[in-house]
Amino acid sequence: MQASNGNFYGTTSLGGAHTLGTVFKITPKGALTTLYSFCAKRNCADGTYPLAPLIQATDGNLYGTTFYGGGGGSYGTVFRITPAGKLKTLHAFAGYPTEGYYPYSGLVQASDGNLYGTTQNGGGNYDGTVFRITTAGALTTLYSFCDLGTGYPCPDGLNPSVALIQATDGNLYGTTVYGGSGAQYFMGLGTIFDITTGGTETALYDFCTQTGCPDGDVPWSSLLQATSGMFYGMTAGGGSGGCNGGCGTVFSLSMGLRPFVETLPTSGKVGAKVVILGNNLKGTTSVSFNGTTATFHVVSATEIKTTVPTGATTGTVQVTTPGGTLNSNVVFRIP
């Protein structure tokens, strides 16, 4: 991921000084620095095998997970690292039955400022969790999968293995690799679900409910919400391809959410250049940053170029088009 300082940050699952993974920085010109090598502490209390991408939170720090390590049962960790490389373990997972374990995926920062993620296993029924953690490290298990008292095939899903996203309705959306009522496999072959930040989970779609799984199965990818309001994702198997069991699918899901615009980047000082992406943007009559009018140039039906205007404050970017007013999906931050 590219941080606000322009450099790119990522993880390696192996290697480094202790062979168990690193966090690195690389400049746009290709100069690489290893910022941290995991298992630097006794019993690998700082974690091992960071498999997921990092995110940059609104405090400017980077946050991520490790699949193993954390001391004790070695169930994985959540960590914070500064862009300069100072790492702090925020939480080491305790495992079943109190918490999840093995956080395979990364985190998302929701509009409430908290971080949300999933564990592949653990929770009340061993089959994975959704958790919330503050940037100070206070963790709450919001939901344990396959915990509805109905047993397999776990209609709510099981084994969430990819990062959540927060959609424009404020809910978190994700997929589970297995579970649901897919009739072709006794444990089900995956679901799409949403969950509120308070922990109410709803299974939205069950994969492979038809013979041959023409809709796909095992959705091992995060969802993406496009500016049309639609969700898109992929499955690892199923579909009508010629592979044994299907070659996988690309799918869309409509939840009736309104179109919006997206800004690149999502923060900037007065005078900073900003690209606004959306649909049906031709004929736009105004662009504003939290109510402060900005000058702009419509490049195409899907792109507007603008600059952060003098007097702008942190808030929503609004674009007025012939079809109505479109709001940005996330708040634009003015440092």
N, C-alpha and C positions, 0 to 999 in steps of 0.2 A: 504494500500500500504506500501511496505517496503522502507524506506528512506535510503539515503547513509550512515547514521550512524548505520544502522542495526536494528533499532527499527521500529515497525509498527505503522501507524497512520490511524485513521478513524474518522467517525462521527456517532452520534446517533441522530435520528430525534426528540426524546423527552428526558426528564430527565435533569439532571444537576441542578444547583442552582436555576434556574428560570423555570424549567420544559419544556423548549422549544428547547432543543437540546444541544449537546456538540461536542467538538473535543477532542479526547483522544489519548494517546500514550500507547502502550503495548510492553514490551520487549519480545524477543523470549522465555524467561523463564516464562512469564506470569504476570509480575509486571505491573499493570495498573495505569496510572495517568490521571486524567481529566485535560486537559490543559486549556480549555475555556468553559464557559457556556454562551449560547446566550441569548439575551434580557437583557444584563447587562447595556445597555444604555437606556436613556429616549426614550419612544415610540418605543423601540426595534430597534433603528437606526442601530444596528449592525447585524440585521437579526434574523430570527427564522426558525426552521425546516430545517436543512441541510440534504437533502435527498441523495446526491450524494457522491461518493468517492472523496478523495483528490488526487492531483497530486503534485509531487515535481518538480519544475522548475530548470533550470540550475543555478539560483542564490542561490539554496539551500533551499529556502523557500517553504512552502506548500500553495497551492491555491485551493479554492473551491467556492461553491455557496450555498445560502440559498433560499428555495422555497418562503418563505414569509419574512415579516419584511423589515427593511430599512427605517422606518419612512414614513411619507407622506401616499401614497396609499398602502404601505405594499406589494410591488410587487416583492420583492426578492433582493438579493445582490450578489456581487462577493467580496470575501475577501482573504486576505493574512495572514498567520500565521506562525511565526517562529517555528522551532522544539522545542523551549523552551516555546512556548505558548503565545507570544505577537501578538495580532490580530489587523489588520487594515482593515476597510471596504474600498474597492477600488471604488465601485460603487453601488448605490442604483437605481434600475430600475424605470423609470418614467412612464412606461406603454403607452398604446395607446394614440395618434397616433405616438408619436415620437420614442418610443422604444418598445421592447418586455417586457413581464412580466412572472413571474413564471418559473424561470430556474430550471427545474426538474432534469436536467442532470449535470454532471461535465464538466471539461474543458480539453483541450488538448493544449500543447505547440507545436507550429509548428516550422519548421526550421528557420523561420524568427525571432524567439524569442518571438513573440506575442502569447497570449492565445486566443483560439477560443471556442465558446460554442453556445448553443441553448436556446431559451426560448419557452415554450410550447404554449404561447398565445402572443397576442399583435403584434406590428408592424403595417404596413399600412392597414391590413385587418383583424386584431384580431387573426390570425391563426398561429402565431409563427414566430420566426426569427432565423437567424444566426448572431452572433455578434463577433467582434474582440475587445480585450481589451489589452492594454499594461500592463506590470508589474507595471507601475506607476499609472494606473487607467484610462487612456484615452479610452473611449468606442466608437466604431463605429458600427452601425447597417449595416451589409453587405447585408442582404436579408430579405424581408418579404414574407412569403409564402401565396399562394392563391392570388397573387397580379399581375396576368397576364392579368386582364381585361376580362377574359373568364368566370368568376364565377364558381360555383360548376359544376363538381366535383373536381375542383382545380388540373389540370394536373401536376402541379409542386409539389403537396403534401401539407399537412397541419398538424399542431401539431407535430413538432419534439420533441421527448421526451427522447432521449438517446444521449450519448456523441458522438462527432465526432472522427474520426481517420484521421491522415495524412498518405496517401499512398506513395509509392516510386516514383510516378509521380509528387509529390508535391501538389496534390489536396487533399481537405478534403472530406471524404465520410461519409454518414449517412443515417438514415431512418426516414420516417415520419409515424406516426401511422395510419393516414387517408389520403385521397386525392388520386390522380391518377385516372386512367380511369377504375378501377375495376367495372365491370358492375353489380355485385351482391348487391351493396349498393350505394345509390345515391351520397354519399360523397366520394366514393372510399374507399379502404381498405388498403391503405399504398403504399409507394414507397421506392425505393432506389435512392439516388441522390448523385451527387458530386457537389462541389462548389470550385471555385478557391479562393485563398487568397485575390483576388481583388473583389470577390462578384458575379461572373458569375455562376449561378446555372443551372444544367442540370438534369432532371429526367431520370434515367437510366432503371428503371424497375417498372411496375405497377403490384401489386399483385391482385390476384383474378379476372383475366380477362377471366377465363374459368368457366363454370358452376360447382359449387361444390368447387371451390377454391382449386384444387389439389396442387397448388404451395404455398398454405398458405395465410394467411391474418393477418393484424395488426402486423407488424414486430417490436415488442417492445423489441429490444435488439440492442446493438452496433454491428458494424461489426468488424471483425478481418481479417487482411491480413496475410495469411500464407507465409512461406518462398518460396513456389512455385509461389507466385505472385497472387494467387487466393484469393478472399474474401469469408468469411463464416459468417453466421448469423442464426437467429432463428425467427420464427413467433409464435405468441400466439395462433392462430387459423388456421383453414383450414387444408389441407392435407387429407389423406385417412384414418385417425384413426377413431375409433368407437364413439368418443365423439360427442355430439350434436354440429354441426358446425365445427367438426374437432378438433383434439387434438394438432395441431401445427406442424411445420416442422423445419428441419435443412436444409439450402440451401447453395449452392455455387454460386458465380458469377465470371465470367471471363471477365476481361477488357483488356486482352492481355499484362499484365505487366510482366516484366522479373522476374525470381527467384532472391533471395537475401539471405544473411545470417543475423542472428540476434545474438547480443552479450549479454551475461548475466554475470555481469551487463553492463550498458552502459557507465560507467566511472570507473577509477581506477588509482592508482599511479603505477610507475614503479615497477615491481615485483609482482603486483596483479594477482591473478588467474582469468582467464576468460574462460567461456564456449561459444563456437560458435555453433549455431544451423543452420541447413539447410537441403538440400536434395542432394543426390548423392555426398557425400563428400569423399567417399573412393577414394584413389589414389591422394589425395591432395598433391601438390608439394611445396606450399609455403603459408605462412600467414604473412601479414604485417600490421602494424599500421601506417597509413598515410605515407607509403613508407618505414618504418623501419622494417626490417625483424625480425620475432619472431620465437622461437622454438615452436614446437607443437606436439601433439599426436592425431592421428585419432582414436577415440573411436569406432565409427560406421559410417554408411552411413549418419547419421543425426547429429553427434556430434563430435566436436573437442575440446580438452583442450589445452590451451596455457597460457602464462603469458605476461604481458605488458613489452616489451623490453626496455633496456636502450636507451635513445635518442628519444623515441617515443614522438610525439606531437599530439595534438587534431586533429582528422580528421577521414577519412573513413578507416574501416578495410577491407582488400582485401584478398580473398581466391582463389588461383589458383587451379582448378580441371581439370581432363581430359576433361570435357565438356566446360571449359571456366572459366573466372574470375568472381567471385561473390563479390559484394560490400555489406557492411552493410547497413541496411535500415536507420539507424540514425548515426550521428557522434559520435565516441567514444571520451569522454572528459578525458583529463589528468589534474587533479587538479593542 
